[in-house]
Amino acid sequence: MSWPAVRLVVFDLDGTLVDSLGDLANALNSALAQLVPQTPPLPLARVRSFIGDGARLLVARSLEAAGLHVPVDEALPVYVQAYRQRMFDHTRLYAGVREVLDALHDRNLAVLTNKPGDMSRAILSHLGVAERFFRIVGGGDLAEHKPDPSGLLQLVDACSATPERTVIVGDSAVDVRTGRAAGTHTVGVTYGFAPDSLATEPPDVMIDHLRDLLPLLGSDAKAGVVV
């Protein structure tokens, strides 16, 4: 399967372009301990399973898992502040991401994430790749978040593409549902935060490394990708 006529490639952020699990977990556990001192930290694997639907649901799921009876509206700003203080500590691009983005210089590239938009833009700027994307859209930038397709369709319209000439790449069923609702092609990465969800809602294509996206798009620059 390949889609050489694709004009727009839209990427999820956490678990697709960047490995941010450590910073997310550290911020979350710091927030829980601030809300209720001596709260035991949630393990990384548990936090990983809560990621993908935005900060509010991440906090709500974590409060429930920790057994804390704290209103989400009270806990959310504590978490957001804790994350802002840590979001550059350990977050890195996955191996090969920078080279893949360079290889796709002839396509329109965008990011669509449920992470707050200002944080998403700051992280990608800090990692030196923000300029690769014509638009970086996150939570708070739109009335609805993924899997609602409106954000994806706005990106399609913004670069005069069509759903049939668009691919969304992500690590979870949320991204697959978003693409399906918008009528785009869907690609799932196995190395991200929610590979089990892709088994239950499979995308059009699964890839083990982002470089595997290039042959699907008929890129002639794949030789320059570093593993």
C-alpha angles and dihedrals in degrees: 000000000000138000107201091163093063111128101179129047116187119194132200112225117215111057092007109056100006137034101221099152097113095052093044092050094045092050093046094049091046089053093048091051091049091051095046114011117231093021105158112246118255113242120251093249091056093049090047090058091055097054126099108055100073136275097289094058091041090057094042092052092046094051090052093047091050092047093237118152096209122133113252090229089060095044099043099071090046090055094044092052091047091050094048087057093052110028095107097043102092106350111125139169113261114253112285097010095115092050093048091051089051091049089054094055089124093061133070107254128196141165124228114183140155090226111104109280097232091053092047093052092046093051095048090046090050089051091050100242105094092104090061090073126069089206136012111197124186145157112315093026092086136035091239133035133210132327083040103092098215095096092050092047091050089055090049091053093044093063097034093246127136130232089250089058095046132089126195116203121198147141101237146050088256089070092046092051090048092053094044091051091050095044096241132134114268131215125185126201118217096206097065137093101279112033092145090063090056089057090059095041105028121199124223090266134013120209131189096206131025090239087069087071092070099071089049089060096043091244115177091199099070093108089072095059117112117217 
